[in-house]
Amino acid sequence: MSIPRFIENAIQYVSEAVTRIFAPNDDAYPNIGVQPFDGEPNKDEKSADW
């Protein structure tokens, strides 16, 4: 592999990473907000002594 080809591949690799980092968010999470805790806390009196 020639040096110019290696440099070209390195630049493409880094530029694709930068593009992915700064691209708009593409997550498909629903906008539901913060959900309250509806469960019961653990009432076990045991302590974890390691």
Buried (B, 14 or more C-beta within 10 A) or exposed (E): EEEEEEEEEEEEEEEEEEEEEEEEEEEEEEEEEEEEEEEEEEEEEEEEEE
